[in-house]
Amino acid sequence: MNDKINPTALFNIGYGLYIVTAKEGDKDNACIVNAVTQLTDKKLRVAVTINKANLTHDMVMNTGIMNVNCLTEETPFEIFKYFGFQSGRNVDKFVSPHLKRSENGLVIQPDYSNSFFSLKVEQEVDLDSHTLFICEVTEAKVLSTKPTMTYAYYHANVKPKPQKKSKGWVCTVCGYVYEGDELPDDFICPLCKHGVDVFEKIQ
């Protein structure tokens, strides 16, 4: 680990938290992302960064479309676990026959979202572990006036606090605790799939 870089410093950037939905063939899928930014307003463009390990990433690469659902402060931790801590390669994240969809045919999540927007990919930028998708907005609707969930709010009010342990390492992203004196250099959090850079030693 680089002693000059504390990755938790980046948590202070004004992130939101979002569910990105995609569809390829008959399969719907979704994942949680925190890197969504409006780029232009004359022609509405949005940038979305998605981890390549996610099935949703591959579906967006193949189809060129996605929906972004802006989560509210009322979103429970179970939603983050369901869409963020398991892979659509192993489970079907959408089992209800009564899914709500936007005009592009993709699922929207109205229960815990204050808005959604549908995107058409214009450009892809390879960022090693992630892809940055630069997209045109093709549809956008406000669903409620409830406040948007920020990354700071998630850490302070939604993410479970780690239980006190006499020794071990805690993942600062999801709260998973690794019990042991030494954390292996190649350890990957089994819940959120982040590496050792986001773990802190329990004092």
C-alpha positions in Angstrom: 0.0 0.0 0.0 1.1 3.5 -0.8 1.7 5.4 2.5 1.1 8.7 0.7 -2.5 7.8 -0.3 -5.3 7.3 2.1 -8.1 6.0 -0.1 -10.8 7.0 2.5 -9.9 10.7 1.7 -11.8 10.2 -1.6 -15.0 9.4 0.4 -15.2 13.2 0.9 -15.9 13.8 -2.7 -19.6 14.6 -3.2 -20.7 11.3 -4.5 -24.2 10.0 -4.8 -25.3 6.4 -4.9 -27.1 4.9 -7.8 -28.6 1.7 -9.2 -27.6 1.1 -12.9 -29.9 -1.2 -14.7 -29.2 -3.0 -18.0 -30.8 -5.6 -20.2 -29.3 -8.0 -22.8 -31.6 -10.5 -24.5 -34.1 -11.7 -21.9 -31.9 -11.0 -18.9 -32.2 -7.9 -16.7 -29.4 -7.0 -14.3 -28.3 -4.1 -12.1 -25.4 -2.9 -9.9 -24.6 -0.1 -7.5 -22.3 2.7 -8.7 -21.2 6.0 -7.1 -19.5 7.7 -10.1 -22.1 9.5 -12.1 -21.6 13.1 -13.4 -23.5 15.5 -15.7 -21.1 16.7 -18.3 -23.0 19.0 -20.6 -26.4 20.7 -20.7 -27.1 21.9 -24.3 -27.1 18.3 -25.3 -27.6 16.5 -22.1 -24.6 14.2 -21.5 -23.8 12.1 -18.4 -20.7 10.1 -17.5 -21.0 6.8 -15.6 -18.1 4.7 -14.4 -18.7 0.9 -13.9 -16.3 -1.7 -12.6 -15.4 -4.3 -15.3 -16.0 -7.1 -12.8 -19.8 -6.4 -12.9 -22.0 -8.2 -15.3 -23.9 -5.0 -15.8 -20.7 -3.5 -17.3 -20.6 -6.2 -19.9 -24.3 -5.8 -20.8 -23.9 -2.0 -21.2 -20.8 -2.6 -23.4 -22.8 -5.0 -25.6 -26.0 -3.0 -25.8 -25.0 0.6 -25.5 -27.8 1.6 -23.2 -28.5 1.8 -19.4 -30.7 3.4 -16.8 -29.4 5.3 -13.8 -31.7 5.4 -10.7 -30.8 8.0 -8.1 -31.2 6.4 -4.6 -32.7 8.4 -1.7 -31.7 8.6 1.9 -34.5 6.1 2.7 -32.7 3.3 0.9 -32.1 0.5 3.4 -28.7 -1.4 3.6 -30.4 -4.5 2.2 -30.8 -2.8 -1.2 -27.0 -2.2 -1.3 -26.3 -5.8 -0.3 -28.7 -7.1 -2.9 -27.6 -5.1 -5.9 -24.0 -4.4 -4.8 -22.6 -7.4 -2.9 -23.6 -10.2 -5.2 -23.1 -10.8 -8.9 -25.8 -11.2 -11.6 -23.6 -13.9 -13.0 -24.7 -16.1 -10.0 -28.2 -14.8 -9.1 -31.2 -13.3 -10.9 -31.6 -9.9 -9.3 -35.0 -9.3 -11.0 -37.5 -12.1 -10.3 -40.8 -10.1 -10.2 -43.0 -10.3 -13.3 -44.3 -6.8 -12.5 -41.1 -4.8 -13.2 -41.5 -1.1 -14.2 -39.7 0.0 -17.3 -38.7 3.1 -19.1 -39.2 3.8 -22.8 -35.9 2.0 -23.7 -37.2 -1.2 -22.1 -34.9 -1.2 -19.1 -36.0 -1.6 -15.5 -36.4 1.4 -13.2 -36.4 1.3 -9.4 -39.1 3.7 -8.2 -39.4 2.5 -4.6 -36.1 4.0 -3.4 -35.3 6.4 -6.2 -36.1 10.1 -6.6 -35.4 10.2 -10.3 -34.1 8.1 -13.2 -32.5 8.8 -16.5 -32.0 6.6 -19.5 -28.7 6.8 -21.3 -27.3 5.9 -24.7 -23.6 5.4 -24.8 -21.6 7.7 -27.1 -18.1 6.9 -26.0 -16.2 4.5 -23.9 -12.9 5.2 -22.0 -10.9 2.3 -20.7 -9.7 3.0 -17.1 -8.1 -0.4 -16.4 -10.4 -1.8 -13.7 -13.3 0.3 -14.9 -14.9 1.8 -18.0 -16.1 5.4 -18.2 -19.2 5.6 -20.3 -20.0 9.0 -21.8 -23.7 9.0 -22.6 -26.6 11.0 -24.1 -29.7 11.3 -22.0 -32.7 10.0 -23.9 -35.3 10.1 -21.1 -35.3 11.6 -17.5 -38.1 11.8 -14.9 -38.4 13.0 -11.3 -40.1 10.4 -9.1 -40.1 12.2 -5.7 -38.7 15.1 -3.8 -36.9 12.9 -1.2 -33.2 13.8 -0.7 -30.5 11.9 -2.7 -28.4 9.4 -0.8 -24.8 10.7 -0.7 -21.8 8.5 -0.1 -21.2 10.4 3.1 -24.7 9.8 4.3 -24.4 6.1 3.5 -21.3 5.8 5.6 -22.7 7.7 8.5 -26.2 6.4 8.6 -26.8 3.3 6.5 -23.7 1.1 6.4 -23.6 -1.1 9.6 -20.9 -0.3 12.0 -18.3 -3.1 12.6 -18.6 -5.0 15.8 -15.7 -4.5 18.2 -13.0 -7.1 17.7 -9.8 -7.6 19.7 -7.9 -7.9 16.4 -8.5 -7.8 12.7 -9.1 -5.5 9.7 -12.3 -3.7 8.7 -13.4 -2.8 5.2 -14.2 0.9 5.2 -16.5 0.4 2.2 -19.0 -2.2 3.5 -17.9 -3.0 7.1 -16.7 -6.5 6.6 -14.3 -7.6 9.3 -11.3 -9.9 8.5 -10.1 -11.6 11.7 -6.4 -12.0 11.9 -3.2 -10.1 12.7 -2.0 -9.7 9.1 -4.1 -9.0 6.1 -2.9 -10.8 2.9 -1.7 -8.4 0.2 -4.0 -10.0 -2.3 -7.1 -10.2 -0.1 -10.4 -9.2 -1.7 -13.4 -8.3 0.4 -15.9 -11.1 -0.1 -18.8 -8.6 0.1 -17.9 -5.5 -1.9 -14.9 -6.9 -3.8 -12.5 -4.1 -2.9 -8.8 -4.8 -2.2 -6.6 -4.2 0.8 -6.3 -0.4 0.2 -9.7 0.2 1.7 -9.1 -1.9 4.9 -8.1 -0.4 8.2 -6.6 -2.2 11.2 -8.8 -2.5 14.2 -7.1 -0.9 17.1 
